[in-house]
Amino acid sequence: MQPQRTDPGGTVHATAPVAVRGHRVWTDGAFRPATVLVRDGLVDAVLPLDAPVEVPVVELPAGRVLLPGLVDTHVHVNEPGRTEWEGFASATRAAALGGVTTIVDMPLNSVPPTTTVDALAVKRERAEGRVAVDVGFWGGAVPENLGALRPVWDAGVYGFKSFLAPSGVDEFGHLDADQLRRALAEVAAFDGVLIVHAEDPAHLADGGALGTGYGAFLASRPPAAEEDAIARVIDGVRATGARAHVLHLSDAGALPMLRAAKDEGLPITVETCPHYLTIDAESVPDGATEFKCCPPIREAGNQDALWAGLLDGTIHMVVTDHSPSTVDLKRGSGGDFGLAWGGIAGLQVGFRATWTEAARRGVPLERIVPAFTTGPAALVGMTDRAAIAPGAVAHLVEFDPDAEDTVHVEALEHRNPISAYDGRTLRGRVTRTWLHGAQVATADRGVTAVAGRLLRRA
């Protein structure tokens, strides 16, 4: 079966034919020796390693692997309105250098949020011609637009983001229990998908200062907040038949109910994030508000259980929830975890961080590749990418799994120099990235071409 084409919403420019040859090419679910022939921006064929070809050949150096371009369906670009937090240009450069060739932009924290057709048009206008990787868009489901989601869906968004607790920004309100059920019923009518920030506000501490100790912040967002909210989502899916997706799972205590929902055949998927898999609460220093995110990073034992959930397939994907802000918003509170803005900036390093922890645990690279490729691509129906197969978009990544270096936040393409990964020594290095068959970034030269396309749901 040929992959479904994702409409790029613009002119498709052919690229010169090329072949990429390597001893470890990720194809058909495993690493194999292969020659990948690329024509017109697509994978034309996957041939034996020694197959003769009549096009220029790129030979992968010894030890390097060839991956399909990663897909990150949870990125807060924040443009327009809060472009000083990130922006399309900086976010997509970071993505390209991190091996991520497709992102889907969250409907907040931009102003206006992507809750109407007009707001989506504003986003697309701001992004046009400025993106270094392919970019799609989520819509938002908020109290004000319930009953009017279909026009936004028809305009090409990949689904609708909702919060069950306050989002932190006034222009993107959260859904109560009745509104969640209404939103699920509405998206079920057109086979859309509702993606849910699942925390129950009844369990969350009121806002305000908490001090510089991480323990007080962690206690302010207990596991019960996630578990009760996820149970509500499961009940809603069972009642409406809607597709739903649980965002950024941090509480492993919710995994049994998610496994049971999967066994029941309910159309629910779940993601977690690199920071939950690689950082534990015990290691967060006092006042280090760059580690604040919601839901919070939890204890090491919880992290072990998240890894088990990823490896047994209960967790379908790993995406960054790249949610940056300015240094002042993160640190201007004097290290008070209650007052600092929440969010982890990790788009450029999330895959490497996860591979570092996987290797430490003895988990081979091939066990985590699907979580960064076909897992998130399936969520949004992008069957034309995230694989090295005939007919797929030729998004390719050369990766050195054995390289090591230390993250220096000032060297990242993220707009603001603050990240929980600063100073961490990570394993692996993205050495080269191709987009639609053309080389667009290298580790040595940075981003060399801005050739991303804006995507619409087909």
C-alpha positions in Angstrom: 0.0 0.0 0.0 1.3 3.4 -0.9 1.7 5.9 2.0 -1.0 8.5 2.3 0.3 11.9 1.0 0.2 14.7 3.5 -0.8 17.8 1.5 2.1 20.3 1.9 -0.2 23.3 1.1 2.3 24.7 -1.3 4.6 24.1 -4.2 6.6 20.9 -4.1 10.1 21.5 -5.5 12.0 18.4 -6.9 15.4 17.6 -5.5 18.3 16.0 -7.3 18.4 12.2 -7.1 20.8 10.8 -4.5 21.6 7.5 -2.8 22.5 7.1 0.8 24.4 3.9 1.6 25.1 2.5 5.1 25.5 -0.7 7.1 22.8 0.2 9.6 19.7 1.7 7.9 16.4 1.6 9.8 14.0 0.0 7.4 11.1 -2.3 7.9 11.5 -2.2 11.7 15.2 -3.1 12.0 18.7 -2.0 11.2 19.9 -3.5 7.9 22.7 -2.8 5.4 21.0 -0.9 2.5 21.3 1.7 -0.2 18.4 4.2 -0.1 17.6 5.7 -3.5 16.0 9.2 -3.3 14.2 10.9 -6.2 12.0 13.9 -6.3 12.0 14.2 -2.5 10.8 10.7 -1.9 12.3 7.3 -1.2 12.3 5.7 -4.6 13.7 2.3 -3.5 15.6 0.6 -0.6 18.2 -1.6 -2.3 20.9 -4.0 -1.2 24.1 -2.4 0.1 26.1 -3.1 -3.0 23.4 -2.3 -5.5 24.8 -0.3 -8.4 23.1 3.2 -8.8 23.6 5.9 -11.4 23.2 8.9 -9.0 25.6 10.5 -6.5 26.2 8.3 -3.5 26.6 9.4 0.2 28.4 6.8 2.2 27.7 6.8 5.9 30.9 6.7 7.9 31.5 3.5 10.0 29.4 3.4 13.2 26.7 5.8 11.9 23.1 4.8 11.5 20.5 6.1 9.1 17.1 6.9 10.7 13.9 8.3 9.3 13.3 11.9 10.3 11.8 12.1 13.8 8.3 13.4 14.3 7.4 15.6 17.3 3.7 16.2 17.8 4.1 18.3 20.9 5.9 21.5 20.3 5.0 25.0 21.6 6.3 27.5 19.0 4.5 30.4 20.7 4.4 32.6 17.6 2.7 35.0 17.2 2.1 36.8 20.5 4.9 35.3 22.5 7.6 35.0 19.9 10.1 36.2 22.4 9.6 32.7 24.0 10.5 30.9 20.8 9.2 31.3 17.2 9.0 29.3 14.0 12.5 30.2 12.8 14.3 29.2 16.0 12.2 26.2 16.9 12.5 24.6 13.5 16.3 25.2 13.3 16.5 23.4 16.7 14.3 20.6 15.4 16.5 20.1 12.3 19.7 19.8 14.3 18.0 17.4 16.7 16.9 15.1 13.9 13.3 16.2 14.0 12.0 16.8 10.5 8.3 17.2 11.3 6.7 19.1 14.2 3.1 19.8 15.0 2.6 23.1 16.7 0.4 23.4 19.8 -2.4 26.0 19.8 -1.1 27.9 22.8 0.9 29.9 24.0 0.5 32.0 20.9 -1.9 35.0 20.8 -4.4 34.4 19.3 -4.5 30.7 20.2 -5.4 28.4 17.3 -9.1 28.0 18.2 -10.6 29.5 15.1 -10.1 29.3 11.3 -8.9 32.9 11.3 -6.3 32.2 14.0 -5.0 29.2 12.1 -4.6 31.4 9.1 -2.5 33.9 11.2 -0.3 31.0 12.3 0.3 29.8 8.8 1.0 33.3 7.5 3.6 33.8 10.2 5.3 30.5 9.5 5.3 30.7 5.7 8.8 30.6 4.3 10.5 30.6 7.7 10.5 27.0 8.7 13.5 24.7 8.5 11.4 21.5 8.9 7.8 20.5 8.0 5.2 22.0 10.3 1.6 21.0 11.0 -0.9 22.5 13.5 -3.1 21.5 16.3 -6.4 23.3 17.0 -7.6 24.0 20.4 -10.8 23.0 22.2 -11.8 25.6 24.8 -15.2 26.5 26.4 -15.8 29.3 23.9 -15.5 27.2 20.7 -17.3 24.0 21.6 -19.9 23.4 18.9 -17.6 25.1 16.3 -14.7 22.7 16.0 -15.7 21.2 12.7 -14.7 24.3 10.6 -11.2 24.3 12.2 -10.9 20.6 11.5 -11.9 21.2 7.9 -9.2 23.9 7.7 -6.6 21.2 8.1 -5.6 20.9 11.8 -4.6 17.5 13.1 -6.9 17.4 16.1 -7.7 19.5 19.2 -5.8 20.2 22.3 -7.7 20.6 25.6 -6.8 21.2 29.2 -8.7 19.8 32.2 -6.9 22.2 34.6 -6.0 25.8 34.1 -3.5 26.2 31.2 -1.6 29.1 32.7 -2.7 31.6 30.1 -6.0 33.4 30.2 -6.8 33.1 26.5 -6.9 29.3 26.6 -9.4 28.1 29.1 -9.8 24.6 30.5 -12.8 22.2 30.1 -14.9 21.0 33.0 -16.3 17.5 33.2 -19.4 18.3 31.1 -17.4 20.3 28.6 -14.9 17.4 28.2 -17.8 15.1 27.4 -19.2 17.6 24.9 -15.8 18.0 23.2 -15.4 14.2 22.9 -18.8 13.8 21.4 -18.2 16.6 18.9 -14.8 15.3 17.6 -16.3 11.8 17.4 -18.9 13.1 14.9 -16.2 13.8 12.4 -13.6 11.2 13.5 -11.3 13.8 14.9 -9.0 13.4 17.9 -9.0 15.2 21.3 -5.6 15.4 22.9 -5.8 16.1 26.6 -3.7 17.7 29.3 -5.1 15.4 32.0 -4.8 16.9 35.5 -7.8 17.2 37.8 -7.8 20.7 39.3 -9.5 19.4 42.5 -6.2 17.9 43.4 -3.9 20.8 42.6 -2.8 23.4 45.1 -3.9 26.9 44.6 -1.3 29.2 42.9 1.2 31.1 44.8 4.7 30.8 46.3 5.9 27.4 47.3 9.6 28.1 48.1 12.8 26.9 46.4 12.5 23.2 47.4 11.3 20.9 44.6 9.4 18.7 47.0 6.7 21.3 47.8 6.1 21.8 44.1 5.9 18.0 43.5 3.4 17.6 46.3 1.3 20.4 44.8 0.5 18.3 41.8 0.1 14.7 43.1 -0.4 11.6 41.1 -4.1 11.5 41.9 -4.5 14.6 39.7 -3.4 12.7 36.7 -5.2 9.5 37.6 -8.6 11.0 38.2 -8.4 13.1 35.0 -7.3 10.1 32.9 -10.1 8.0 34.3 -12.5 10.8 33.2 -11.1 10.7 29.7 -11.4 6.9 29.5 -15.0 7.1 30.7 -15.7 9.8 28.0 -14.2 7.8 25.2 -16.2 4.7 26.3 -19.4 6.8 26.2 -18.8 8.6 22.9 -16.5 6.5 20.8 -14.2 9.4 20.3 -10.5 9.1 19.7 -8.5 10.6 22.6 -4.8 11.0 23.4 -3.3 11.5 26.8 -0.5 14.1 26.7 2.8 14.1 28.6 2.1 11.2 31.1 4.3 11.7 34.1 2.5 9.4 36.6 3.2 5.7 36.1 0.3 5.0 38.5 -2.1 5.6 35.6 -0.6 2.9 33.4 -2.8 0.0 34.7 -6.0 1.8 33.7 -4.5 2.8 30.4 -3.5 -0.9 29.8 -7.0 -1.9 30.6 -8.5 0.7 28.2 -6.2 -0.6 25.5 -7.2 -4.2 26.2 -10.9 -3.1 26.0 -10.2 -1.8 22.5 -10.8 1.9 23.4 -9.2 4.3 20.9 -6.9 6.0 23.4 -3.2 6.6 22.9 -0.6 8.0 25.4 2.7 9.8 25.2 5.5 10.6 27.6 8.4 13.0 27.3 12.2 12.7 27.5 12.4 14.7 30.7 10.1 12.2 32.5 12.3 9.3 31.2 15.7 10.9 32.0 15.4 13.2 35.0 14.1 12.3 38.4 12.7 14.4 41.3 15.6 13.4 43.6 18.1 15.1 41.3 16.4 18.5 41.0 18.4 21.1 42.9 16.8 23.7 45.1 15.8 26.7 43.2 16.4 25.1 39.8 13.2 26.2 38.2 14.3 25.2 34.7 13.1 21.8 35.8 9.6 22.9 36.5 6.9 21.5 34.2 3.3 20.4 34.6 2.6 17.6 35.3 5.9 17.4 37.3 9.0 15.3 37.0 8.4 12.5 39.5 10.6 10.1 41.5 13.1 7.6 40.2 10.9 4.6 40.9 8.1 6.2 38.9 10.5 6.7 36.1 11.4 3.0 36.1 7.7 2.2 35.7 7.4 4.7 32.8 10.2 2.9 31.0 8.4 -0.4 31.5 5.2 1.2 30.1 7.1 2.4 27.1 8.8 -0.9 26.4 5.6 -3.0 26.8 3.7 -0.7 24.4 1.3 1.0 26.8 3.0 4.3 26.1 2.9 4.8 22.3 5.3 7.6 21.7 7.9 10.0 23.2 7.6 13.7 22.3 9.3 16.6 23.8 6.5 19.0 25.0 9.0 21.7 24.1 7.6 24.5 26.1 10.1 27.3 26.4 9.9 30.8 27.8 12.2 33.7 28.6 14.9 33.4 31.2 13.1 36.0 33.3 9.9 34.0 33.5 11.8 30.9 34.5 14.2 32.4 37.0 12.8 35.8 37.9 11.0 34.3 40.9 14.2 33.9 42.8 14.0 30.1 42.4 10.4 29.7 43.8 8.8 26.7 42.1 5.3 28.1 42.7 6.0 31.3 40.9 8.2 30.3 38.0 6.8 29.6 34.6 6.5 25.8 33.9 7.9 24.1 30.8 11.0 22.2 29.6 12.9 23.3 26.5 14.2 20.2 24.9 13.4 20.0 21.2 17.0 19.9 20.0 18.2 17.3 22.6 15.2 15.2 23.5 16.1 12.2 21.3 19.7 12.1 22.5 18.7 12.4 26.1 16.3 9.5 25.8 18.9 7.4 24.0 21.4 8.2 26.7 19.1 6.8 29.4 18.1 3.9 27.2 21.7 2.9 26.7 22.3 3.2 30.5 19.5 0.8 31.0 20.7 -1.7 28.4 17.8 -0.8 26.0 19.0 -1.0 22.4 18.4 1.9 20.0 15.9 -0.1 17.9 13.5 -0.3 20.9 13.1 3.5 21.1 13.2 4.5 17.4 9.5 3.7 16.8 8.5 5.9 19.8 10.0 8.9 18.0 8.9 8.1 14.5 5.9 5.9 13.6 4.3 6.4 17.0 3.7 10.1 16.8 3.2 10.0 13.0 0.3 7.5 13.5 -1.3 9.9 16.0 -1.8 12.5 13.3 -2.2 10.2 10.4 1.1 11.0 8.7 1.6 7.7 7.0 3.8 9.3 4.3 6.8 9.8 6.7 8.6 8.4 9.7 9.9 5.4 7.8 12.5 4.6 5.2 10.4 2.8 2.6 9.5 3.3 -1.0 7.1 6.2 -1.5 7.8 7.8 1.9 8.9 11.4 2.2 12.8 11.3 2.1 13.3 12.8 5.6 16.6 11.1 6.7 18.9 11.5 9.7 22.5 10.4 10.0 23.1 9.6 13.7 26.2 8.6 15.6 24.9 6.6 18.5 28.3 6.3 20.3 29.3 10.0 20.3 29.2 11.9 23.5 29.2 15.6 24.4 28.0 18.0 27.0 25.0 20.3 26.3 25.8 24.0 26.5 22.5 25.8 26.4 24.0 28.9 24.7 25.0 26.7 21.7 21.4 25.4 21.2 19.1 27.0 18.6 16.4 27.5 21.1 15.6 31.2 21.4 16.2 31.4 25.1 19.3 30.0 26.8 17.7 28.0 29.6 17.0 24.3 29.7 16.9 21.5 32.2 19.4 19.7 29.9 22.1 22.3 30.3 25.4 20.7 31.5 24.2 17.1 30.9 26.5 14.8 29.0 24.5 13.0 26.4 25.2 10.1 24.2 24.6 10.2 20.4 25.0 13.0 17.9 22.8 14.0 14.9 25.4 14.5 12.2 23.3 15.2 9.1 19.7 15.8 8.3 17.9 15.6 4.9 14.5 17.1 4.3 12.6 16.0 1.2 15.8 14.5 -0.1 18.0 17.6 0.3 20.6 18.0 3.0 19.5 20.9 5.2 21.6 20.6 8.4 24.9 19.2 9.7 26.4 19.1 13.1 29.4 21.1 11.9 27.7 23.7 9.8 24.3 24.0 11.5 21.2 24.6 9.4 22.2 25.2 5.8 18.7 25.5 4.2 15.3 26.6 5.2 13.1 24.3 3.2 10.3 23.2 5.5 6.7 23.0 4.3 3.4 23.8 6.0 1.2 20.7 6.3 -2.5 20.3 6.3 -4.3 17.2 7.4 -5.2 15.3 4.2 
